[in-house]
Amino acid sequence: TRNSARSQLAAVIWKERTGDTAPSAGTSPAPQVDPGAVAAARRAGLDLADAVPHPWRGVPARTQVITVCDLAHEEFHTAGAHWHWSVPDPVEIGTADAFDATVTELDARITTLTSPQGPR
């Protein structure tokens, strides 16, 4: 929803693993990416320093979408491929461990999704 942590982390992990850009957006964007997400990305060897929250403004046809927030999932409707990953919001907990766990969870899901065998 806020586009300040989970989707920003997912987008940077996606780019690192696939080489392809993955836009990140929220239904009610925060003014900035949460510093905890920036720090967790840095610990994982990823760079969110220039990331900025963006509003969701629709999705082009035939675009694959992954929502990571339950609230955004409820508001989201698309004709394209859509997956929902219910990932707890580390901002609500606020600890480095919570942000690192989010990075680990998203990395595992992205690795599974992009593996040659595909999602199971």
PyMOL commands that place a pseudoatom at each C-alpha (Angstrom):
pseudoatom trace, name=CA, resn=THR, resi=1, chain=A, elem=C, hetatm=0, pos=[0.000, 0.000, 0.000]
pseudoatom trace, name=CA, resn=ARG, resi=2, chain=A, elem=C, hetatm=0, pos=[2.656, 2.531, 1.073]
pseudoatom trace, name=CA, resn=ASN, resi=3, chain=A, elem=C, hetatm=0, pos=[5.302, 1.345, -1.409]
pseudoatom trace, name=CA, resn=SER, resi=4, chain=A, elem=C, hetatm=0, pos=[7.974, 1.973, 1.202]
pseudoatom trace, name=CA, resn=ALA, resi=5, chain=A, elem=C, hetatm=0, pos=[9.481, -1.452, 1.907]
pseudoatom trace, name=CA, resn=ARG, resi=6, chain=A, elem=C, hetatm=0, pos=[8.222, -4.818, 0.603]
pseudoatom trace, name=CA, resn=SER, resi=7, chain=A, elem=C, hetatm=0, pos=[7.568, -3.940, -3.028]
pseudoatom trace, name=CA, resn=GLN, resi=8, chain=A, elem=C, hetatm=0, pos=[10.696, -1.780, -3.198]
pseudoatom trace, name=CA, resn=LEU, resi=9, chain=A, elem=C, hetatm=0, pos=[12.734, -4.704, -1.877]
pseudoatom trace, name=CA, resn=ALA, resi=10, chain=A, elem=C, hetatm=0, pos=[11.021, -7.130, -4.258]
pseudoatom trace, name=CA, resn=ALA, resi=11, chain=A, elem=C, hetatm=0, pos=[11.763, -4.869, -7.235]
pseudoatom trace, name=CA, resn=VAL, resi=12, chain=A, elem=C, hetatm=0, pos=[15.465, -4.553, -6.425]
pseudoatom trace, name=CA, resn=ILE, resi=13, chain=A, elem=C, hetatm=0, pos=[15.767, -8.303, -5.763]
pseudoatom trace, name=CA, resn=TRP, resi=14, chain=A, elem=C, hetatm=0, pos=[13.951, -9.040, -9.049]
pseudoatom trace, name=CA, resn=LYS, resi=15, chain=A, elem=C, hetatm=0, pos=[16.365, -6.819, -10.956]
pseudoatom trace, name=CA, resn=GLU, resi=16, chain=A, elem=C, hetatm=0, pos=[19.375, -8.407, -9.238]
pseudoatom trace, name=CA, resn=ARG, resi=17, chain=A, elem=C, hetatm=0, pos=[18.213, -11.966, -9.975]
pseudoatom trace, name=CA, resn=THR, resi=18, chain=A, elem=C, hetatm=0, pos=[16.845, -11.474, -13.521]
pseudoatom trace, name=CA, resn=GLY, resi=19, chain=A, elem=C, hetatm=0, pos=[18.460, -8.328, -14.903]
pseudoatom trace, name=CA, resn=ASP, resi=20, chain=A, elem=C, hetatm=0, pos=[14.982, -7.010, -15.727]
pseudoatom trace, name=CA, resn=THR, resi=21, chain=A, elem=C, hetatm=0, pos=[13.423, -3.929, -14.213]
pseudoatom trace, name=CA, resn=ALA, resi=22, chain=A, elem=C, hetatm=0, pos=[10.314, -4.465, -12.105]
pseudoatom trace, name=CA, resn=PRO, resi=23, chain=A, elem=C, hetatm=0, pos=[8.274, -1.340, -11.407]
pseudoatom trace, name=CA, resn=SER, resi=24, chain=A, elem=C, hetatm=0, pos=[7.111, -0.902, -7.837]
pseudoatom trace, name=CA, resn=ALA, resi=25, chain=A, elem=C, hetatm=0, pos=[4.018, 1.051, -6.823]
pseudoatom trace, name=CA, resn=GLY, resi=26, chain=A, elem=C, hetatm=0, pos=[1.518, 1.457, -4.018]
pseudoatom trace, name=CA, resn=THR, resi=27, chain=A, elem=C, hetatm=0, pos=[-2.091, 2.469, -3.622]
pseudoatom trace, name=CA, resn=SER, resi=28, chain=A, elem=C, hetatm=0, pos=[-1.214, 5.129, -1.003]
pseudoatom trace, name=CA, resn=PRO, resi=29, chain=A, elem=C, hetatm=0, pos=[2.515, 5.849, -1.373]
pseudoatom trace, name=CA, resn=ALA, resi=30, chain=A, elem=C, hetatm=0, pos=[4.610, 7.026, 1.545]
pseudoatom trace, name=CA, resn=PRO, resi=31, chain=A, elem=C, hetatm=0, pos=[6.761, 10.137, 1.166]
pseudoatom trace, name=CA, resn=GLN, resi=32, chain=A, elem=C, hetatm=0, pos=[9.951, 8.015, 1.121]
pseudoatom trace, name=CA, resn=VAL, resi=33, chain=A, elem=C, hetatm=0, pos=[11.252, 4.472, 1.189]
pseudoatom trace, name=CA, resn=ASP, resi=34, chain=A, elem=C, hetatm=0, pos=[11.541, 3.361, 4.794]
pseudoatom trace, name=CA, resn=PRO, resi=35, chain=A, elem=C, hetatm=0, pos=[15.129, 3.665, 6.076]
pseudoatom trace, name=CA, resn=GLY, resi=36, chain=A, elem=C, hetatm=0, pos=[14.881, 0.118, 7.443]
pseudoatom trace, name=CA, resn=ALA, resi=37, chain=A, elem=C, hetatm=0, pos=[14.277, -1.193, 3.911]
pseudoatom trace, name=CA, resn=VAL, resi=38, chain=A, elem=C, hetatm=0, pos=[17.223, 0.800, 2.574]
pseudoatom trace, name=CA, resn=ALA, resi=39, chain=A, elem=C, hetatm=0, pos=[19.454, -0.598, 5.331]
pseudoatom trace, name=CA, resn=ALA, resi=40, chain=A, elem=C, hetatm=0, pos=[18.242, -4.190, 4.792]
pseudoatom trace, name=CA, resn=ALA, resi=41, chain=A, elem=C, hetatm=0, pos=[18.883, -3.886, 1.070]
pseudoatom trace, name=CA, resn=ARG, resi=42, chain=A, elem=C, hetatm=0, pos=[22.391, -2.619, 1.767]
pseudoatom trace, name=CA, resn=ARG, resi=43, chain=A, elem=C, hetatm=0, pos=[23.051, -5.561, 4.127]
pseudoatom trace, name=CA, resn=ALA, resi=44, chain=A, elem=C, hetatm=0, pos=[21.956, -7.897, 1.313]
pseudoatom trace, name=CA, resn=GLY, resi=45, chain=A, elem=C, hetatm=0, pos=[24.253, -6.194, -1.194]
pseudoatom trace, name=CA, resn=LEU, resi=46, chain=A, elem=C, hetatm=0, pos=[21.395, -4.357, -2.928]
pseudoatom trace, name=CA, resn=ASP, resi=47, chain=A, elem=C, hetatm=0, pos=[20.888, -0.643, -3.512]
pseudoatom trace, name=CA, resn=LEU, resi=48, chain=A, elem=C, hetatm=0, pos=[17.656, 1.193, -2.668]
pseudoatom trace, name=CA, resn=ALA, resi=49, chain=A, elem=C, hetatm=0, pos=[19.338, 4.558, -2.090]
pseudoatom trace, name=CA, resn=ASP, resi=50, chain=A, elem=C, hetatm=0, pos=[17.602, 6.199, -5.070]
pseudoatom trace, name=CA, resn=ALA, resi=51, chain=A, elem=C, hetatm=0, pos=[14.265, 4.377, -4.747]
pseudoatom trace, name=CA, resn=VAL, resi=52, chain=A, elem=C, hetatm=0, pos=[11.135, 6.527, -4.492]
pseudoatom trace, name=CA, resn=PRO, resi=53, chain=A, elem=C, hetatm=0, pos=[7.581, 5.410, -3.680]
pseudoatom trace, name=CA, resn=HIS, resi=54, chain=A, elem=C, hetatm=0, pos=[5.233, 5.651, -6.660]
pseudoatom trace, name=CA, resn=PRO, resi=55, chain=A, elem=C, hetatm=0, pos=[1.452, 5.599, -6.923]
pseudoatom trace, name=CA, resn=TRP, resi=56, chain=A, elem=C, hetatm=0, pos=[-0.207, 2.717, -8.699]
pseudoatom trace, name=CA, resn=ARG, resi=57, chain=A, elem=C, hetatm=0, pos=[-1.748, 4.116, -11.867]
pseudoatom trace, name=CA, resn=GLY, resi=58, chain=A, elem=C, hetatm=0, pos=[-2.940, 1.003, -13.623]
pseudoatom trace, name=CA, resn=VAL, resi=59, chain=A, elem=C, hetatm=0, pos=[-1.172, -1.856, -15.306]
pseudoatom trace, name=CA, resn=PRO, resi=60, chain=A, elem=C, hetatm=0, pos=[-0.727, -2.343, -19.042]
pseudoatom trace, name=CA, resn=ALA, resi=61, chain=A, elem=C, hetatm=0, pos=[-2.461, -5.372, -20.543]
pseudoatom trace, name=CA, resn=ARG, resi=62, chain=A, elem=C, hetatm=0, pos=[-0.585, -8.672, -20.358]
pseudoatom trace, name=CA, resn=THR, resi=63, chain=A, elem=C, hetatm=0, pos=[1.582, -7.492, -17.485]
pseudoatom trace, name=CA, resn=GLN, resi=64, chain=A, elem=C, hetatm=0, pos=[2.408, -9.927, -14.726]
pseudoatom trace, name=CA, resn=VAL, resi=65, chain=A, elem=C, hetatm=0, pos=[1.742, -8.411, -11.299]
pseudoatom trace, name=CA, resn=ILE, resi=66, chain=A, elem=C, hetatm=0, pos=[2.718, -9.540, -7.830]
pseudoatom trace, name=CA, resn=THR, resi=67, chain=A, elem=C, hetatm=0, pos=[1.139, -7.856, -4.824]
pseudoatom trace, name=CA, resn=VAL, resi=68, chain=A, elem=C, hetatm=0, pos=[2.863, -8.247, -1.455]
pseudoatom trace, name=CA, resn=CYS, resi=69, chain=A, elem=C, hetatm=0, pos=[0.437, -6.303, 0.738]
pseudoatom trace, name=CA, resn=ASP, resi=70, chain=A, elem=C, hetatm=0, pos=[-2.935, -7.738, 1.716]
pseudoatom trace, name=CA, resn=LEU, resi=71, chain=A, elem=C, hetatm=0, pos=[-4.578, -4.301, 1.605]
pseudoatom trace, name=CA, resn=ALA, resi=72, chain=A, elem=C, hetatm=0, pos=[-3.245, -3.529, -1.861]
pseudoatom trace, name=CA, resn=HIS, resi=73, chain=A, elem=C, hetatm=0, pos=[-4.317, -6.987, -3.013]
pseudoatom trace, name=CA, resn=GLU, resi=74, chain=A, elem=C, hetatm=0, pos=[-7.889, -6.195, -1.974]
pseudoatom trace, name=CA, resn=GLU, resi=75, chain=A, elem=C, hetatm=0, pos=[-7.843, -2.958, -4.004]
pseudoatom trace, name=CA, resn=PHE, resi=76, chain=A, elem=C, hetatm=0, pos=[-6.095, -4.393, -7.040]
pseudoatom trace, name=CA, resn=HIS, resi=77, chain=A, elem=C, hetatm=0, pos=[-7.878, -5.642, -10.145]
pseudoatom trace, name=CA, resn=THR, resi=78, chain=A, elem=C, hetatm=0, pos=[-6.221, -6.610, -13.411]
pseudoatom trace, name=CA, resn=ALA, resi=79, chain=A, elem=C, hetatm=0, pos=[-6.907, -8.760, -16.426]
pseudoatom trace, name=CA, resn=GLY, resi=80, chain=A, elem=C, hetatm=0, pos=[-3.259, -9.845, -16.566]
pseudoatom trace, name=CA, resn=ALA, resi=81, chain=A, elem=C, hetatm=0, pos=[-1.455, -12.527, -14.622]
pseudoatom trace, name=CA, resn=HIS, resi=82, chain=A, elem=C, hetatm=0, pos=[-1.622, -11.758, -10.922]
pseudoatom trace, name=CA, resn=TRP, resi=83, chain=A, elem=C, hetatm=0, pos=[-0.028, -13.402, -7.908]
pseudoatom trace, name=CA, resn=HIS, resi=84, chain=A, elem=C, hetatm=0, pos=[-0.423, -12.351, -4.318]
pseudoatom trace, name=CA, resn=TRP, resi=85, chain=A, elem=C, hetatm=0, pos=[2.273, -12.989, -1.746]
pseudoatom trace, name=CA, resn=SER, resi=86, chain=A, elem=C, hetatm=0, pos=[1.079, -12.162, 1.756]
pseudoatom trace, name=CA, resn=VAL, resi=87, chain=A, elem=C, hetatm=0, pos=[4.322, -10.840, 3.231]
pseudoatom trace, name=CA, resn=PRO, resi=88, chain=A, elem=C, hetatm=0, pos=[4.234, -9.227, 6.693]
pseudoatom trace, name=CA, resn=ASP, resi=89, chain=A, elem=C, hetatm=0, pos=[5.089, -5.524, 6.694]
pseudoatom trace, name=CA, resn=PRO, resi=90, chain=A, elem=C, hetatm=0, pos=[8.481, -5.054, 8.382]
pseudoatom trace, name=CA, resn=VAL, resi=91, chain=A, elem=C, hetatm=0, pos=[7.773, -1.346, 8.871]
pseudoatom trace, name=CA, resn=GLU, resi=92, chain=A, elem=C, hetatm=0, pos=[5.146, -2.241, 11.477]
pseudoatom trace, name=CA, resn=ILE, resi=93, chain=A, elem=C, hetatm=0, pos=[7.728, -4.185, 13.497]
pseudoatom trace, name=CA, resn=GLY, resi=94, chain=A, elem=C, hetatm=0, pos=[10.591, -1.818, 12.746]
pseudoatom trace, name=CA, resn=THR, resi=95, chain=A, elem=C, hetatm=0, pos=[13.531, -4.078, 13.587]
pseudoatom trace, name=CA, resn=ALA, resi=96, chain=A, elem=C, hetatm=0, pos=[16.496, -4.973, 11.413]
pseudoatom trace, name=CA, resn=ASP, resi=97, chain=A, elem=C, hetatm=0, pos=[15.547, -8.634, 11.849]
pseudoatom trace, name=CA, resn=ALA, resi=98, chain=A, elem=C, hetatm=0, pos=[12.058, -7.981, 10.460]
pseudoatom trace, name=CA, resn=PHE, resi=99, chain=A, elem=C, hetatm=0, pos=[13.452, -6.216, 7.384]
pseudoatom trace, name=CA, resn=ASP, resi=100, chain=A, elem=C, hetatm=0, pos=[16.091, -8.929, 6.861]
pseudoatom trace, name=CA, resn=ALA, resi=101, chain=A, elem=C, hetatm=0, pos=[13.401, -11.630, 7.125]
pseudoatom trace, name=CA, resn=THR, resi=102, chain=A, elem=C, hetatm=0, pos=[11.421, -9.795, 4.452]
pseudoatom trace, name=CA, resn=VAL, resi=103, chain=A, elem=C, hetatm=0, pos=[14.445, -9.734, 2.151]
pseudoatom trace, name=CA, resn=THR, resi=104, chain=A, elem=C, hetatm=0, pos=[14.965, -13.471, 2.728]
pseudoatom trace, name=CA, resn=GLU, resi=105, chain=A, elem=C, hetatm=0, pos=[11.291, -14.276, 2.091]
pseudoatom trace, name=CA, resn=LEU, resi=106, chain=A, elem=C, hetatm=0, pos=[11.077, -12.192, -1.072]
pseudoatom trace, name=CA, resn=ASP, resi=107, chain=A, elem=C, hetatm=0, pos=[14.364, -13.554, -2.394]
pseudoatom trace, name=CA, resn=ALA, resi=108, chain=A, elem=C, hetatm=0, pos=[13.164, -17.140, -1.880]
pseudoatom trace, name=CA, resn=ARG, resi=109, chain=A, elem=C, hetatm=0, pos=[9.856, -16.458, -3.633]
pseudoatom trace, name=CA, resn=ILE, resi=110, chain=A, elem=C, hetatm=0, pos=[11.513, -14.654, -6.548]
pseudoatom trace, name=CA, resn=THR, resi=111, chain=A, elem=C, hetatm=0, pos=[14.093, -17.418, -6.897]
pseudoatom trace, name=CA, resn=THR, resi=112, chain=A, elem=C, hetatm=0, pos=[11.299, -20.005, -7.041]
pseudoatom trace, name=CA, resn=LEU, resi=113, chain=A, elem=C, hetatm=0, pos=[9.271, -17.977, -9.523]
pseudoatom trace, name=CA, resn=THR, resi=114, chain=A, elem=C, hetatm=0, pos=[12.218, -17.384, -11.839]
pseudoatom trace, name=CA, resn=SER, resi=115, chain=A, elem=C, hetatm=0, pos=[13.801, -20.829, -11.605]
pseudoatom trace, name=CA, resn=PRO, resi=116, chain=A, elem=C, hetatm=0, pos=[13.861, -22.914, -14.811]
pseudoatom trace, name=CA, resn=GLN, resi=117, chain=A, elem=C, hetatm=0, pos=[11.315, -25.275, -13.218]
pseudoatom trace, name=CA, resn=GLY, resi=118, chain=A, elem=C, hetatm=0, pos=[8.996, -22.321, -12.483]
pseudoatom trace, name=CA, resn=PRO, resi=119, chain=A, elem=C, hetatm=0, pos=[6.765, -21.985, -9.439]
pseudoatom trace, name=CA, resn=ARG, resi=120, chain=A, elem=C, hetatm=0, pos=[5.660, -25.167, -7.736]
for i in range(1, 120): cmd.bond("trace and resi %d" % i, "trace and resi %d" % (i + 1))
show_as sticks, trace
zoom trace
